């Protein structure tokens, strides 16, 4: 393997790279520090497995990395007689199967998941993509396997119209004042007061907002209040070219192809005065975690997995091996600086930046939001400190800005997005000045994300420094009552936040697993129908008299085709209804708390009942349609019957906070109003 890399790329592999490659071949996560050559380690693993007959998919974080790594490494695979492909979001469907059939494929994890979901919409076996779930090598494994794991991949289509009630409800929400609303921003909660409910009822012209017939109004009001008060522009989303884009908090990037759940996304569009999209029907969905678990061998690499090793073991049964750098790290990590206020923090930060800048050291400044990055840039420019800004609004310049961030006197301000994919190459003069200085204006909820930022400097034995400035007014710190402001205590708060997030991911996984079991069942049945309708005997078994009549009219082949087409369509249609019902159930599951039941148990019982009803509804609708539809030797004209719809794909932003399960105060008010009693 070393000789192959030397001949094709003129590079000698480090022993650490070979160790990482071997660990991945054994089905492990290899933690290799930034700049140690993880990309080539993955190439070695892929070569070894592909030459032994495995089909290998290298799952990367975004299309830029997929295209870059494919272009840089395909000659290595071709030298060994192996085929190599690449699939991007823009790759046409007719070219995808050839790429999946290659020995090695570069693709984003999300795009591979979407292709799997699209198979659910196929009406012919030839429309299925064969994806070969042999081996997946996951690049930036902690980000994909943990941060992205619970976010649902969604296959959806637009509803024909926008509900006119949306604008009415939004105008109602705008009329509500401070006495109408109880609002806890740090807990991410908002709900109507009793006065607010009366005010909303008057504005909407309804007698009782809490009657079942008005439940849709109540749901929209709460969602629109969240959009108005809890979701902030340039922190949670940006508006660019008349479109709302979701910001992924762990990276600071625009989350490609991601939306807030329907009513929330629509409310934010109305709030920002951009053209509101139509609502959507979800045709199929699954968390990325369950897609990744389909691979026989799952392995990966990252610079920051050790602190999450327990969660990786619990979620995927993956072990993490820590591989030291081939050259010792000489980076100096300075102690955290704790300040009592944001004002004091920025005063110190401005002083520190000027001090470092005078030495010629390049500086990379990590900020917590788009808003903060732009405010800091403005303040530095006023102080005659020129700087470059990299955030979700400028993400197309990411590679260029990061590549130049290692030049002398260069000041680069970034959100969390700077940690992935592109190396910062240190200029010789910058190295002499002391290397890249990484400065952060706060801590993240995860120590792992902080380490990603630190890891931008001190690569391969180069000099570098890092330091975190932390304000006691930072939301993460304010949420916790602490006895002192010591550095150890601050980092303890971060560990508590990590524990909360891990616990919430575990809770969400329990809900998702219930849905996933049913998704597997319906997908398996649909594939049987699609591949061999003769083995199903659905029509003949459930309506033998009608079956014989239709065979006499249209022939056996035509009836079998019609049976197959209608089964496929109504499976899809009722799966849509099932998913909508389960989403509504999850939203209202908080009532179980008041009854002293475990919400997840109530949710499971509802799911079992809903799935059984779905099976009956499929049966009824297929038989009903078979009585009346026109059947030819080719089956049913689905387009003529209005049974084919366009689809789109995105991922949903989900609420991983504890507060999503803490709506009891508003529920108590709801119960009081229904019962007219004091609880």
N, C-alpha and C positions, 0 to 999 in steps of 0.2 A: 504493500500500500504506500509506504514511504517513497519507494522508487517511482511509482505511478505519479504521485504528486510532484516529485522533483522534475520528471520529464515533461509533464503537462503544464505546470505552473512555475517551475523554477524555484520552488520553496521547499525548505526542509521542515518537516513536521516536528514539533516538540514532543517529548515523551508525555507531557501533560495532555496534549491533544489526543494522542493514542490511548491514553488511560480513559479519557472521556468517551472516546469512540467505543472502546471495549465495554464500558459501563452501560452505554446506551444499547449496545448489541445484546446485553444481558437483561434488558428491560428495566433500566433504572433512569433516574433523573441525575444528570451530571451537573454539579455546580462548578462552573469555571469562571474566574474573574473576567471582568470587561477587558477586551483587548487581547485575550489569550488565543483567539482563533477558533471560536465555537463553530463558525460556518464550515470550516474545513474538517473539523471533528465529525460533523454530521455527514459530510461527503464520504469520509472513511467508513462510517457505520452503514450508510446506504450502499456503498460499493460491496462491502462484505456480505450484507444480507441479500442484495439483488443477485450477486454472483452465485449464491446458494439457492436461487429460485424464488425468493420472496419478491413481491411487488411492494415498493416502498413509497410512501407519500411523506414529503417533508412539509409540515404544516407551519406556515409563518404568520406573522401578525398582520401584515397588510400587503396590498398588491405591489407596492414599490419594492419591498423586500423579495417577494416571489419572483418578479421580473429580473431584479438585479442578481439574485443568487443563481437563477436558471442560466442567465447569460454568462456569468463568470465561471460556472462549473460544468456546463453540459459537455465541454470538450473532454473532461476527465472521464465521464461516464462513457462517452462515445469511443474513447481510446481503449476502454475495456470491453468493447462490443455490446454495450448496454444502451438502450434508448432512454431519452429523457424528455419530459414534457412540462408544460407550464399552463395553468389555467388562471385567468384573471376574471374580474367581474365582467369585462367587456367581451370575453371569449364567446363566440357563437356556439349554440348548442350542437350543431352538426360537427364541430371540431373537438368537442369535449371527450367523446368516447375514445378517440385515438389517443388523447393525452392520458386518460385513465388507464389505457392498456399499455402504456410505457412502463419500463422497469422501474423508473424513478419519476415522480411527479412533484413539482413545486406548486403549491396552492395554499390559499389562506384557509384556516380552519372553518371560518364562517361560510366561505363559498362552497367548500366540500359539504358542509351541513345543509346548505340550501339546495344543492343538487340532490341530496338524499330526500329532502322534503318534496322537491318537484316531481320525483317518481310517483308520489301519491296522486298526482293529477293525470298520469298517463292513462290513455284509453286503448292503447295497443302495446303489446309486449315490445315491439320495436322502439317504442318511445321511452323505454327504461334505460337509464345509464347504469352500467355495471361498474361498481366502484372498488371492488377488491379490498376487503378489510383485512389485509395481512399485517402490515407494519406502518405505524405513524411515528415519525420523529418530530416532536413538537419543539419548535424554536421559541425562545422567550417563554419557557414552559410555565413559570409561575403566573405570568399574566394571562395566558390562555386557559390553563387548567384550573386556576383559582378565581382571578378577577372576572374573567368572561364566562366562567363555567355555568352559572345559574341564569344568565341572561337568555331568554328564549329566542330562538331563531323562528321567524314568523313568515309563513307563506300566506299571502292575503290578496284580496281583490277589493276594488272600490265599490261602495254602495252607490246606487244610481243618483241619489240626491243628498243634500245636507239638510238635516232636520231643522225646520224653521224655528223650533223652540230654542235652539242654541243662542241666537241673538237676543231673544226675549230674556232668557236666564242670565246672559252676560250683563244686560242692562240692569237687571234686578240686582245682581251682585255689586255692580258699580254704585248703586244707590245705598247700599248698606254701610253704616258708619261704625265707629268704635264700640258703641253700646250694643250693636247688633251681633258682634262677633267676639268670641274668645279665641285668643291667638297666642301661641307659644312657639316662636320661631326656632329656638334652640332645640325643642323637642319635635319640631316639624309637624305641628298639629294646629288645626284651625277648625272651629265648628260654630254653629249658630247659637246665640243665647235665646232665651224664651222670647225676649223682645224682638230679636232678629227674625225668629220664625214667624211671628205675627206680621212683622213688616214685609217679609218675603211673600207671605200668603196674600196680603193686600195688593202688592205689586203684580203678582201673578194671577190674581183673581180666582184663587182656590180657597175652599173653606178650611181644610186641614192638610197641611203639608205632609203630615205623617200617616195619612191614609194610604193604603196599599196602591190605590189608583194614581197617587201622586208620587210614588217612589222614584220615578225617573227624574222628576223635578229635584227631589232632595239629593239624589246622587249627583246630578249635574251641578247643583249649587255648591256642594262640598268640593267637588273637583275644580270648579271655576274659582272658588275662594283660594284653593291651593295655588292655582295658576297666578292669581292676582297678588297673593301675599307671601308665598313660600318660595316660588321659583323666580330667580333673579337673572336678568340679562347679563351676559359676560361672566357669569359664574356657572350657571346650570345650562345655558344655551347661548348661542349667538344668532344674530340675524344677518344674513349675507345674501345679496342679490334677491331680496324679497322672499327668502326662505328661512324657516327656523331650523337650526341644526343643534342637535344635542351634544353637549360636552361630556366626555368621559372623565370623571373626576380623578381616576387613578393615573391618567396619562396627560390630561390637559388638552388632548386632541379632540377634534370633531370626531364623534363616533360614527364611522362610515355606515350609511344605510340604517341608522337607528332612529326610532321615534319614541316619544312618550306614549303611554297608552292613550287610545283614541280621544276620549273627551278632553283629557289633559292637554294633548298636543293641539287640538283644535282651539281650546281656550287660550293657550299661549299665542297662537296665530292671531286670534281676535284681539288679544291684549296688545300685541305689537303692531296691529294695523296692516298685516300682510294678508295676501289672498289665502283664505282658509281652504284646505283640501277637503275633499269629501271624506266621509267616514269609511270604515273598512269592515269587511267580513274576513275573519281568520279562517283559512281553509285547513291549515295544519300548523303545528308548532311543536318544538321540543327544545329543552335547554341543551346548550352545547356539550355539557358534561355527558349526557346520555348518548350523544352521537359519538364522542370520543371513546366511550366504553365499548363500542362495537368492534374496535380493532383487536386482533389476537395479541399483538405485541404493541404496547404503548410505551414510549420512552421519550426523553427530551433533554434539553440543555438550557441553562440560564445562568446568570451571574448571581442570582438572589433566590435560592430555594430553601436554604438550610433552616431559616426561621419558620418556614411553613411545612416542614417535613412531616409533622404529625397529621396535618390536614390532608396532604397529598397521599399519605398512607391510608387514611380513613376513606377518602373519596375514590381513589383509584387503585389502592393496594400497590402503590409505587414507593420504592425506597429512594432516598437521596444520598448520593456520595459526594463528598466535598473534595475537590481536587485543588491543590495549592498552585499558585502561579509558577511558571518555569523560572522566573526571576523574582526575588523577594520584593514585596511592595514597600516603597519608602515614603508613601504619602503620609503627611502629618494631619491627623484628625484632631482639631482643636476642641476644647471643651465647649459645650453649649453656653450661650449667653442668654440669661433669663432677664427680661425687662417687664416692668409692671404694666405699661400701657403701650398701645400701638405707636403713639407719638414718640415715646422714648425709644422704641425699637427702631423706627426709621431714622431718628437722629443718629443713633449708633451706626446703623447700616450705611448712611451717607458718609459718615466719617471713615468707616472701615474701607469702603469702596475707593474713596479718594486716596487713602493711605496706600492701598495695594496698587492702584493705578499708577501712582508716582514711581513705583519700582519697575514698571514695565510688564508685570505679570498679567496675563489674560485672566479675565474673571467671567465665570458662568454663574448667574444669579437665578436661583429657583424660587418661583413665587407660587401662590396658592390658587390664583384665578387669572382669567384674562383681564378683568378689571384692575386687579392689583398690578399686573405686569405693565399695563399701559400707564397707570398712575405713577409707578416708580420710574418708568422711562422718562415721563414728562418732568419729574422732579430732578432727575440726573441731568437732563439737557439744560434745565434752568441753571444748574450749577456748573455748566460748561464741561460736563462729562459725557462725551458722545457715546451712544450705545445702539445696539441692534435688538429688536424685539422678535421673539419667536413664540407664538401662541396659536390658539385654534383659528384665529382670523388669518394667520400667515403661514398655515401649515404646508402650503405648496413650496415654500422656501426652506423647509426644514433641513434637507440634506446640505444645501449650500451654506446656510448660516452655521450649522453645527460643524461642518468641515473647516470653516474659517475661524472657529471660536478659539483655536489654539495659537493665534498670532499675538505678538507683543502688543500691549496696551488695549487689546480688544475687550470690550464689555458686551456680553450677550445676556439679555434678560429672557427667561423662559418660564413657561408653566412646567408641569411635570413631564411634558412630552419629550424633553431632550434626552431621555435615558435609553432610547431604543434604536438600534439598527445602524447608526452611522457613527464611525469613530471620529473623535476629535484628535486631529494630528497636531502634535506640539511642534511649533517652530523652534529652531535651534536657539535663537535669541530668547524666546519665551522660556525655554528650559533652563537657560543660564540664569534668568531672572527669578526662578523658583518654581516654574511650572504653572499649570492651570490652578486657579483658586476657585473652588466651588463654595458659594455662599448661599444659604437658604434663609428665607424670611419667615420660616415657620416649620413645624413638623407635620407630617402626614398622619393619617389614622393608622397606617401600617409602617413599621420600621423597615420593612422590605422595600417600600417605595423610596424612603430616605436613602437606603443603601444604593439603590439604582442611581440616584443623583450623585452621591459620593463617588460611585464607581466610574464616573465620567473622567476623573482625574487619577493620575498615578498608575496608568496602565503600563504593563511590561517594564517595570522598574523605573519608569520616568518619575521625576519629582512632581510634587503637587500638594495642595492643601485643601482642607474643607472645614467649614464651621457653620453651625446652625444658630440663628438668632430667633428667640421664641418670646412672644408676648403673652402675658397672662390674660389678655383680652381675646386671644385666639379662640374661636368657637369650641374647638376640641377641649381646650383647657377649662373654659368657662362652664362646660357641662358637668364638671366634676368638682365637688367640694373637697378641697385638700387642706391639710393642716399646715403645710409649709410650701415654699416655692423652690425647694432644692432641685438640682438637676436629676437626681435619682428619682425623685417623686414625679417629675414631669414625664420622664420616660416610662414610669410605671403607669401613668395615665394612658400613654400610647399602647402599652401592652394590654390594658383593660379594653381599649377600643378595638384592638385586634381580636381579643377574645369575644367581644360582643358581635363583631362582624362574622367571625367563624361560626358562632352559635346561630346567627340569623341565616347564614348560608345552609347550615345543617337543617334548620326548621323549614326553609324554602325547599330544600331537597326532599324532605318528607312529603310535602304537598305535591311536588313535581313527580315523585315516584309513583304516586297513585295514578296520576294522569298518564305517565309513561307506560305503565302496565297495560292500560286500555289502548294506548296508541299502538303498542306492539301487536296486540290482539287484532285490532281492526286492520292494521297494515298487512299482517300475515294473511288474513282472510281475503283482503283485496288482491294480494298477489296471486293467491290460488285462483280466484275468479279470472284475473287477467291472463294467467298463463295457461289455464286448462278449464274452461267453462264446463266441459263435458263431465268433469269429476264432481261438479257442485250439485247437479240435479235439483236446483232450487225450484224452478218453475214446475217441473214434472211432479215433484214431491208435494208441493204446497197447493197446487191447483191442477190436478191431473186432467179433469174434464176440459177446462179452458186451454190447457196445454195441447191436447189432441186437436181441439177446434182450430187453434192458431197454426199448428203444424199443417193441418189440412189446407188452410188458406194460403200460407206463405212458405211452406217447406221447412224441414228440420233445421237446415243450416241458417236460414233467415231468422228463425225463432231463437236459436242458440245465440246468434250474434246480438239480437235485440235484448235477450235476457242478460247477456254479459254487459252490454252498454248501459242498460238501465240499473243493473246492480252497482256498477262502478259509479254511475252518477249519483244515485241515492245514498250510497255509502259516503261519498264526499259531502253531499248536502246535509245529511244528518250528523256527520262528524262536525260540521260547522256549527250546527245547533247545539251539539253536546259541548263543544268548547266554549260557546257563549254562555251556556247554562253553568258550566263549571267556574267560569270567570265571575259570574254573578254570585255564585255560591261562596267563592273565596272572599268576595267583597263583604258579604253579609254574615260571614262565619263568626264574627265577633259576638253575635247574639248567644252563641253557645256558652260563652264565658258566664253570662248572666244565669244560665240554667245549670251551672256547675259541671258542664261537660268539657271534655277535651276537644277543642276545635278541629284538630286533625281527624279524630274519630268520627265526628259528625260529617266532616267533608268526605271521608271515605265511604260512609254509608250512602250519602247523597250520590257519590260517583257510581257506586255499584248499581243503584236504582236507575240513575240516568242512563247508564250504559245498556242495561236490560231493556229499558223503554226505547232506546235508539235502535236496537236490533229488531224490535217489533215494528217500529215505524218504517224501517227500511223494507221489511217484508211487505207491509200493507201498501206502501207507495209503489213498489215495483209491480206487484200484482195488479193494482189499480191501473197503472199506466199501460201494462201489457194488454189490458182489456180494450183500450181505446186507441192506442197509437198505431200509426201506419207502419207496417213491417214489410220490407222488401227482402230480396235474397241477400242484401248486404246489411240487414238489420234496420236500425232506426236512424233517421236523419237528425242527429243531435242538435245541430245548429238550427235546423228548421223548427225543432221542438223547443228552441230557446234554452237548451241545457248545457251550453258551453260558455264559460266566462274567462276573461283575462285575469292573470295573476301578477303579483308583484312580491318582492321579498324585502324584509327588513328585520332588525332585531329590536326588541322592546327594552327600554330603560325600565328597571324595576327598583322598587323601594326596598332597600336592605336594612332600613332603620328599625329599631325596636318599636317605634311609634306607629308603624303600620298595623300593629296588632293591639294598639292601645286606644281604641275609640270608645271605651266604656263610658266616659263622661257624657258624650252626646247620646249614647245608647240609653243611658239612664233617663235622660230628658225625654227621649222618645217613648220609653215605657211609661213614664209618669203621665205623659200627655194622652197615651192610649187608654190607660187604666184610670186616670183621674185620681191617683193615690200618691202618697209620699213614700218613697223607698228609703 
